[in-house]
Amino acid sequence: LSKILLNAEIDTTIDRRFGPAAVRVARMLRQEGRLEEKGVAQKCLKHVKEIRGILAQMQAAGFLESQEVPKDQYRQPTRSLYLWFFDEKKVAQLVLHQAYQGIARCLQRMDVEQEKFQQILDKRERLRAMNPDAAKNFIIGKTGMLEEDGAPLSGVEKQQISLWRETQEKLLTQVRRLDDVVGVVRDFTGRDVTMST
């Protein structure tokens, strides 16, 4: 089950980055092993020119590998076979690494966005500190977001706090999605639980 989940996550990543034709190539190479460019095109029911572009993009991104097999002892490039293959373990490590990078970037972006609203957030904290025993009743404000009833903030300030909450929620949602990817690729397999690549 964990292998099926891992392959599904890898296929989803490939689909979003390279399109459905690349997913077909990856699945086919996962099943068949090593194939020449013409064999890949034939099995995927695509023209060689289309497949060549997909293979090059995926190789540049690290999702595919190629192996040169010389036909004779002179090892001339024109007299060699180039076999393409899909290394699941390497691709899983690549997806895991990119998920960690994405989480780090989201958290950095949250810090940058918070600086834009820091003045309003500080003012709200000062007002709360002045009256800590006051009962906090929340209502749905004009913007559709939860607001404190009777909070001494102007309408513009409440809008800015609402905008900060919305931005924060979007970034945290993205972090949760990436954390699910980490869970599938690293935690659910039960094999590798280190952060090293």
C-alpha positions as CSV (number, residue, x, y, z in Angstrom):
1,L,0.0,0.0,0.0
2,S,2.8,2.4,0.9
3,K,4.5,1.7,-2.5
4,I,1.2,2.5,-4.3
5,L,0.9,5.7,-2.4
6,L,4.5,6.7,-3.1
7,N,4.1,6.0,-6.9
8,A,0.8,8.0,-6.9
9,E,2.5,10.9,-5.2
10,I,5.4,10.8,-7.7
11,D,3.0,10.6,-10.6
12,T,1.1,13.6,-9.3
13,T,4.3,15.6,-9.0
14,I,5.3,14.6,-12.6
15,D,1.9,15.4,-13.9
16,R,1.8,18.9,-12.4
17,R,5.4,19.7,-13.7
18,F,5.5,18.0,-17.1
19,G,2.0,17.0,-18.1
20,P,0.1,13.7,-18.6
21,A,2.4,12.5,-21.4
22,A,5.3,12.5,-18.9
23,V,3.3,10.5,-16.4
24,R,2.7,7.9,-19.1
25,V,6.5,7.8,-19.9
26,A,7.3,7.4,-16.1
27,R,4.8,4.7,-15.6
28,M,5.9,2.8,-18.7
29,L,9.6,3.0,-17.7
30,R,8.8,2.0,-14.2
31,Q,7.2,-1.2,-15.6
32,E,9.5,-2.0,-18.5
33,G,12.9,-1.0,-17.1
34,R,15.4,0.4,-19.6
35,L,14.3,1.3,-23.1
36,E,15.7,3.2,-26.1
37,E,14.0,6.4,-27.2
38,K,12.2,4.7,-30.1
39,G,10.9,2.0,-27.8
40,V,9.6,4.6,-25.3
41,A,7.8,6.4,-28.2
42,Q,6.4,3.2,-29.5
43,K,5.1,2.0,-26.1
44,C,3.7,5.5,-25.2
45,L,2.0,5.8,-28.6
46,K,3.7,9.1,-29.3
47,H,6.0,10.5,-32.0
48,V,9.7,10.3,-31.3
49,K,10.0,14.1,-31.5
50,E,7.4,14.6,-28.8
51,I,9.0,12.0,-26.6
52,R,12.5,13.4,-27.1
53,G,11.4,16.8,-25.6
54,I,9.6,15.1,-22.7
55,L,12.6,12.9,-21.9
56,A,15.0,15.9,-22.1
57,Q,12.9,17.9,-19.7
58,M,12.5,15.1,-17.2
59,Q,16.2,14.3,-17.3
60,A,17.1,17.9,-16.8
61,A,14.9,18.0,-13.7
62,G,16.3,14.8,-12.4
63,F,13.3,12.5,-12.9
64,L,14.8,10.3,-15.5
65,E,18.3,8.9,-16.2
66,S,20.0,7.7,-19.3
67,Q,22.7,5.1,-19.9
68,E,25.0,5.0,-22.9
69,V,25.7,1.5,-24.2
70,P,28.3,1.3,-26.9
71,K,27.7,-1.1,-29.8
72,D,31.4,-1.6,-30.6
73,Q,34.8,-1.2,-28.9
74,Y,35.4,2.3,-30.3
75,R,32.6,3.9,-28.3
76,Q,31.5,6.4,-30.9
77,P,28.4,8.4,-29.9
78,T,26.8,7.6,-33.3
79,R,27.3,3.9,-32.7
80,S,25.9,3.8,-29.2
81,L,22.5,3.0,-27.7
82,Y,21.0,5.4,-25.1
83,L,18.7,3.6,-22.7
84,W,16.3,5.6,-20.5
85,F,15.2,4.4,-17.1
86,F,13.3,5.6,-14.1
87,D,15.1,5.4,-10.7
88,E,12.2,5.3,-8.1
89,K,14.4,5.7,-5.1
90,K,16.3,8.8,-6.5
91,V,13.0,10.4,-7.7
92,A,11.4,9.8,-4.2
93,Q,14.4,11.6,-2.6
94,L,14.1,14.4,-5.1
95,V,10.4,14.9,-4.4
96,L,11.1,14.8,-0.6
97,H,13.9,17.4,-1.0
98,Q,11.6,19.7,-3.0
99,A,8.8,19.3,-0.4
100,Y,11.3,20.4,2.3
101,Q,12.3,23.4,0.2
102,G,8.7,24.3,-0.4
103,I,7.9,24.2,3.4
104,A,10.9,26.3,4.2
105,R,9.9,28.9,1.5
106,C,6.4,29.1,2.7
107,L,7.5,29.7,6.3
108,Q,10.0,32.4,5.1
109,R,7.2,34.0,3.1
110,M,5.0,34.0,6.1
111,D,7.6,36.0,8.1
112,V,7.9,38.5,5.2
113,E,4.1,38.9,5.0
114,Q,3.8,39.3,8.8
115,E,6.3,42.2,8.7
116,K,3.8,44.1,6.4
117,F,1.1,43.8,9.1
118,Q,3.4,44.0,12.2
119,Q,2.3,47.5,13.2
120,I,-1.4,46.5,13.3
121,L,-0.7,43.2,15.0
122,D,1.4,45.0,17.7
123,K,-1.4,47.5,18.3
124,R,-4.0,44.7,18.7
125,E,-1.7,42.9,21.2
126,R,-1.2,46.1,23.2
127,L,-5.0,46.6,23.4
128,R,-5.5,43.0,24.5
129,A,-2.7,43.4,27.2
130,M,-4.4,46.5,28.6
131,N,-7.6,44.7,29.2
132,P,-6.8,40.9,29.6
133,D,-9.9,40.1,31.7
134,A,-12.4,41.4,29.1
135,A,-14.6,38.7,27.7
136,K,-13.9,38.1,24.0
137,N,-17.0,37.7,21.9
138,F,-16.5,37.0,18.2
139,I,-18.8,38.0,15.4
140,I,-18.7,37.7,11.7
141,G,-17.8,41.1,10.4
142,K,-18.5,42.9,7.1
143,T,-15.6,41.2,5.4
144,G,-17.0,37.7,6.3
145,M,-14.1,37.0,8.7
146,L,-14.3,36.5,12.5
147,E,-13.8,39.8,14.4
148,E,-13.7,40.6,18.1
149,D,-16.9,42.3,19.1
150,G,-16.2,45.8,20.4
151,A,-12.5,45.7,19.7
152,P,-11.2,49.4,19.5
153,L,-9.8,49.0,16.0
154,S,-10.9,51.0,13.0
155,G,-12.6,49.4,10.0
156,V,-9.4,49.7,7.9
157,E,-7.3,48.0,10.7
158,K,-9.8,45.2,11.0
159,Q,-9.6,44.7,7.2
160,Q,-5.9,44.5,7.4
161,I,-6.0,42.0,10.2
162,S,-8.5,40.0,8.2
163,L,-6.2,40.1,5.1
164,W,-3.3,38.9,7.3
165,R,-5.3,36.0,8.6
166,E,-6.3,35.1,5.0
167,T,-2.7,35.2,3.8
168,Q,-1.5,33.2,6.9
169,E,-4.2,30.6,6.3
170,K,-3.2,30.2,2.6
171,L,0.5,29.7,3.5
172,L,-0.3,27.3,6.3
173,T,-2.6,25.3,4.0
174,Q,0.3,24.9,1.5
175,V,2.6,23.8,4.3
176,R,0.0,21.2,5.4
177,R,-0.1,19.9,1.8
178,L,3.6,19.7,1.5
179,D,3.7,18.0,4.9
180,D,1.4,15.3,3.5
181,V,3.8,14.8,0.7
182,V,6.6,14.3,3.2
183,G,4.4,11.9,5.1
184,V,3.8,9.8,2.0
185,V,7.4,9.8,0.7
186,R,9.3,9.5,4.0
187,D,7.1,8.5,6.9
188,F,4.6,6.0,5.5
189,T,7.3,3.8,3.8
190,G,8.8,2.8,7.2
191,R,12.2,2.6,5.7
192,D,14.0,6.0,5.8
193,V,13.1,8.5,8.5
194,T,16.1,10.7,8.3
195,M,16.2,14.1,6.8
196,S,19.4,13.5,4.9
197,T,19.3,13.0,1.1
